[in-house]
Amino acid sequence: MTLRTPERADIAALAVSSADLIASLQDDSGAYPASPTFSAYRGYSWFRDGAFIADAMSSAGRAESAERFFDWCADVVVAHDDDIAAIVGAAGTSSPAPDSAMLATRFTLDGRVGDDDWWDFQLDGYGTWLWAVAEHVRRHGGDAARWGRAIALTVDYLASSWRRPCFDWWEEHAEHVHVSTLGCIAAGLRAAAALRVLDADRQALAESAADDVERLMRSTGVANGHLSKWLGSPAVDGSLAAVVGVLDVVPAASDIGAATISAIERDLTVDGGVHRFLDDTFFGGGQWPLLSCFLGIAHARAGDRDRAAELLAWAFSTAETDGTMPEQVGRHLLDPTMVDEWVERWGPVALPLLWSHAMFIRLAVELDGELIHQLGAPQGATREATA
């Protein structure tokens, strides 16, 4: 299909309405609901999704919203300090904590572990919240010591556990160590060290663990020159665009970064829509606006702003007439036979998905920093404003 290229005013309008929507749905606790209506997500907030949402709101000048989310994360982490101590104490012994004892990946909006079954052991969110805090402090200043205890506990948790297999971004394949998860962890540990709120021992721990994570990524997490879906896999995953883009763990313009962008374009992208991975059957394996935006940021940082703008235009095209953006669209399904099974299980595709709105904002600001003045930021508040 031929897509209309949106005008700058169209992009700005959707970015503003997206920021307003996110702000209106943010819970009093500070948590961002993943989706207010989708049956499987309703009432829950993910550290990973929420951290990227908070980063988008921070980049758009909505600093107070981002900080409220960080407060929520910190409260959740500190509430589990005894669990973290037990996990850290058992790590490296003959009886490490079982997966069921590891921290959850999502929590109710009031910070509790949910009662329903979920694919809960994921490490990526604990790295992304640390990274998002550091990005926010870089933009807006302030004292990260406000979240200091939670940052220290998170460093302990990640440094003790990063080698463990766990579920990936998509709650799949718990038997593998996923490269996008390692990227989130490395970004978070580097960020925690840069904040200078850790004691000397934890500072050294964060730095050395980040070095070890990146070393493993570059040695075992690369196939055919590009980052791989998991250690030892030749495949690529759409989430890797974040590792070479916004997280900047592997620079987009580096050889590995460029090869990863190329592999995602070749294997997972049709027009401007990006699939999660080639074997995806969730709601038929559609294309995800948020992944198009992650890939757009990677292209922008590699120097191809024209392709980044095309990806932003594709993401814009997925918005409904009321401005809401879905989790995925079915324009190019990998397995159409699976749509009905998921609809019967959980209802229609999530709409709106706050993470989709957030990544649209984030790519829009990456390409046009002046948009922050319409989004609500004070003059000169972000790096992107002067980029």
C-alpha positions in Angstrom: 0.0 0.0 0.0 1.1 3.6 -0.6 1.4 5.7 2.5 1.0 9.4 2.7 4.0 11.2 4.0 2.9 13.2 7.0 3.6 16.9 7.3 5.7 18.2 10.3 2.5 19.5 11.8 0.9 16.0 11.6 3.9 14.5 13.3 3.8 17.2 16.0 0.1 16.8 16.6 0.3 13.0 17.1 3.4 13.4 19.3 1.6 15.9 21.5 -1.6 13.8 21.7 0.5 10.8 22.5 2.2 12.5 25.4 -1.1 13.8 26.6 -2.6 10.3 26.4 0.3 8.8 28.4 0.0 11.5 31.0 -3.8 11.0 31.3 -3.4 7.2 31.8 -0.5 7.3 34.2 -1.7 5.9 37.6 -1.6 7.9 40.8 1.2 5.5 41.9 3.4 6.7 39.0 3.0 3.4 37.1 2.3 3.5 33.4 -0.3 0.9 32.4 0.8 -1.1 29.4 -2.7 -0.8 27.8 -5.8 0.3 29.6 -8.2 -2.1 27.9 -6.3 -5.1 26.6 -7.3 -8.1 28.7 -3.9 -9.6 29.3 -2.2 -6.2 30.1 -4.9 -4.3 31.9 -3.9 -3.2 35.4 -0.2 -4.0 35.0 3.0 -2.0 34.4 6.3 -3.5 33.1 9.7 -2.1 34.1 10.9 -2.4 30.5 7.9 -0.9 28.7 7.5 1.7 31.4 11.2 2.7 31.3 11.0 3.4 27.6 7.8 5.3 28.1 9.4 7.4 30.9 12.4 8.1 28.6 10.0 9.3 25.9 8.2 11.5 28.3 11.5 12.9 29.6 12.7 13.6 26.1 9.5 15.5 25.5 10.0 17.6 28.5 7.4 15.9 30.7 9.9 15.5 33.5 7.5 15.2 36.4 5.8 12.2 34.7 9.1 10.4 34.2 10.1 11.0 37.8 6.9 9.7 39.1 7.5 6.4 37.2 11.0 6.2 38.6 9.6 6.7 42.1 7.3 3.8 41.5 10.2 1.6 40.3 12.3 2.5 43.3 9.4 1.7 45.7 8.9 -1.7 44.0 12.6 -2.6 44.1 13.1 -1.5 47.7 10.0 -3.5 48.8 11.9 -6.6 47.5 15.2 -5.9 49.2 15.0 -9.2 51.2 14.3 -11.1 48.0 17.3 -9.5 46.2 19.6 -10.3 49.2 18.5 -13.9 49.0 19.0 -14.1 45.2 22.5 -12.4 45.5 23.5 -14.6 48.3 22.6 -17.8 46.5 24.2 -16.7 43.1 27.2 -18.7 42.3 26.5 -21.4 44.8 25.4 -25.0 44.1 21.8 -23.9 44.9 21.0 -20.6 43.1 17.6 -19.1 43.4 15.0 -20.9 41.1 13.5 -18.9 38.3 10.2 -18.7 40.3 12.0 -16.8 43.1 13.5 -14.1 40.7 11.9 -10.7 40.6 8.8 -10.3 38.4 8.8 -8.5 35.1 5.5 -6.8 35.7 3.6 -5.5 38.7 0.1 -4.3 39.4 -0.2 -0.5 39.3 0.0 -0.4 43.1 3.3 -2.3 43.0 2.2 -5.8 43.9 3.1 -9.0 42.1 0.1 -10.2 40.2 -2.0 -13.2 41.0 -2.3 -14.6 37.5 0.4 -16.8 35.8 2.8 -15.0 33.5 6.2 -15.5 31.9 7.7 -13.5 34.7 11.5 -14.0 34.9 12.9 -11.3 32.7 16.0 -9.2 33.5 15.8 -6.6 30.8 13.4 -4.2 32.6 15.8 -3.8 35.6 18.5 -2.6 33.2 16.2 -0.3 31.3 14.9 1.6 34.3 18.5 2.4 35.4 19.3 3.5 31.9 16.2 5.7 31.7 17.0 7.4 35.1 20.5 8.3 33.8 19.1 9.7 30.5 16.6 11.8 32.5 19.3 13.2 34.8 21.5 14.0 31.9 18.7 16.0 30.3 17.1 17.7 33.2 19.6 17.6 36.0 18.5 16.7 39.5 19.9 14.4 42.2 19.7 10.7 41.4 20.3 10.0 45.1 16.5 10.2 45.3 16.5 6.7 43.9 19.9 5.7 45.3 19.0 2.7 47.4 16.9 1.2 44.6 19.7 1.8 42.1 22.2 0.0 44.4 19.8 -3.0 44.9 19.2 -3.2 41.2 23.0 -3.3 40.5 23.4 -6.1 43.0 20.5 -8.0 41.3 21.8 -7.6 37.8 25.5 -8.2 38.6 24.6 -11.5 40.3 22.1 -12.7 37.7 23.0 -11.5 34.2 24.5 -14.8 33.1 21.2 -16.6 33.7 18.9 -17.6 30.8 15.5 -15.9 31.1 12.5 -14.9 29.0 13.2 -12.3 26.3 11.3 -9.0 25.6 8.5 -11.1 24.2 8.0 -13.6 27.1 9.5 -16.4 25.0 12.4 -18.9 25.1 13.4 -18.9 28.8 16.1 -21.4 28.0 18.3 -18.9 26.2 20.5 -15.8 27.1 19.1 -13.1 24.8 21.3 -10.5 23.3 18.7 -7.7 23.6 18.4 -8.6 27.3 22.2 -8.3 27.7 22.1 -5.0 25.9 19.5 -3.7 28.4 21.6 -4.9 31.3 24.9 -3.4 30.0 23.1 -0.1 29.4 21.7 -0.1 32.9 24.9 -1.0 34.7 26.8 1.7 32.7 24.1 4.2 33.6 24.2 3.3 37.3 27.9 3.8 37.4 27.7 7.1 35.6 25.1 8.5 38.1 27.8 8.4 40.9 25.3 7.5 43.6 26.9 4.1 44.4 29.4 3.3 47.1 32.9 2.5 45.9 32.4 -1.3 45.9 29.2 -1.2 43.9 30.6 1.4 41.5 33.4 -1.1 40.7 30.9 -3.9 40.5 28.7 -2.1 38.1 31.6 -1.2 35.8 33.2 -4.6 35.8 29.9 -6.4 35.2 29.1 -4.1 32.3 32.5 -4.9 30.8 31.8 -8.6 31.2 28.3 -8.3 29.6 29.6 -6.4 26.6 32.5 -8.7 26.1 30.1 -11.7 26.0 27.8 -9.9 23.6 30.6 -9.1 21.2 32.1 -12.6 21.3 29.2 -15.0 21.5 26.3 -12.7 20.7 27.3 -12.0 17.1 26.5 -14.0 14.0 27.5 -13.2 10.4 28.7 -9.8 11.7 25.4 -8.8 13.3 24.0 -9.1 16.9 22.0 -12.3 17.2 18.6 -13.1 18.8 20.2 -15.2 21.5 23.7 -16.5 22.2 24.5 -19.0 19.5 21.6 -18.2 17.2 22.2 -17.0 13.6 18.8 -15.1 13.6 18.1 -11.5 14.3 15.3 -10.0 16.5 13.6 -6.6 16.1 14.5 -5.7 19.7 18.1 -5.5 18.8 17.4 -2.2 17.1 17.3 -0.7 20.6 20.8 -2.1 21.5 22.4 -0.3 18.5 20.1 2.7 18.7 18.6 4.4 21.7 20.5 2.3 24.3 23.8 2.9 22.4 25.5 -0.2 23.8 26.8 -1.1 20.3 27.1 2.2 18.3 24.8 2.3 15.3 27.6 3.5 13.0 30.0 0.7 14.1 30.5 -2.4 11.9 28.4 -4.6 14.2 25.7 -1.8 14.5 25.5 -1.3 10.8 25.3 -5.1 10.1 22.5 -5.4 12.7 20.5 -2.6 11.2 21.0 -4.2 7.8 19.9 -7.7 9.0 16.7 -6.3 10.6 15.9 -4.4 7.4 16.5 -7.5 5.3 14.8 -10.2 7.4 12.1 -8.4 9.4 11.1 -5.2 7.7 8.5 -4.8 4.9 8.0 -1.2 3.8 8.5 0.6 7.1 6.9 -2.1 9.4 9.1 -4.3 11.5 8.3 -7.8 12.7 9.5 -9.1 16.1 11.2 -12.2 14.6 10.6 -14.5 11.7 8.8 -17.3 13.6 6.4 -14.9 15.3 2.8 -16.1 15.4 1.4 -13.8 18.1 -1.8 -12.4 16.6 -0.5 -13.7 13.3 3.0 -12.1 13.6 2.2 -8.6 12.6 4.4 -5.5 12.4 5.0 -3.4 15.5 5.1 0.5 15.3 7.4 0.6 18.3 10.0 -1.5 16.6 9.8 0.7 13.5 10.6 3.6 15.8 13.5 1.8 17.5 14.9 1.0 14.1 14.4 4.6 13.1 16.4 5.8 16.0 19.2 3.4 15.0 19.2 4.7 11.5 19.3 8.3 12.7 22.3 7.6 14.9 24.0 5.8 12.0 23.5 8.9 9.9 20.5 7.9 7.7 17.9 10.4 8.7 15.9 9.9 5.5 15.3 6.2 6.3 14.5 7.2 9.9 11.9 9.6 8.6 10.3 6.9 6.5 10.0 4.6 9.5 8.4 7.4 11.5 5.9 8.0 8.7 5.1 4.3 8.7 4.5 4.3 12.4 2.3 7.4 12.0 0.2 5.5 9.5 -0.7 2.9 12.1 -2.6 5.5 14.3 -6.4 5.2 14.3 -8.5 8.3 13.4 -8.7 9.1 17.2 -4.9 9.1 17.4 -4.5 5.8 19.3 -1.7 3.5 18.3 -1.8 -0.3 18.4 0.7 -2.9 19.6 0.8 -4.3 16.1 -0.9 -4.2 12.7 -1.9 -7.0 10.3 -0.8 -5.5 7.0 1.8 -8.2 6.5 1.2 -11.2 8.7 3.7 -13.9 9.0 1.1 -16.6 10.0 -2.5 -15.4 9.3 -3.8 -18.7 10.6 -3.0 -17.8 14.2 -5.0 -14.6 14.4 -8.3 -16.1 15.5 -6.6 -18.2 18.2 -5.2 -15.1 19.9 -8.4 -13.0 19.4 -10.4 -15.8 21.0 -7.9 -16.0 23.9 -7.4 -12.3 24.7 -9.6 -10.2 22.4 -8.4 -7.8 19.7 -4.9 -6.5 19.5 -4.0 -4.0 22.2 -5.2 -0.5 21.4 -3.8 1.8 22.6 -0.5 0.5 23.6 1.4 3.2 25.5 4.8 1.9 24.5 3.8 2.5 20.8 3.0 6.1 21.6 6.2 6.5 23.5 8.5 5.3 20.8 6.7 7.5 18.3 7.4 10.5 20.5 11.0 9.3 21.0 11.8 9.0 17.3 10.0 12.3 16.5 12.2 14.1 19.1 15.3 12.3 17.8 14.6 13.7 14.3 13.3 17.1 15.3 14.3 18.4 18.7 12.3 21.5 18.3 9.1 19.5 18.7 9.8 19.5 22.5 8.6 23.1 22.7 5.2 21.9 21.5 5.4 18.7 23.7 5.9 20.7 26.9 9.6 21.0 27.5 11.3 24.2 28.7 13.6 25.9 26.1 16.9 24.0 25.8 15.9 21.3 28.2 17.2 18.3 26.2 20.2 17.3 24.2 17.8 16.5 21.3 16.7 20.2 21.3 20.0 21.3 20.1 21.0 18.2 18.0 
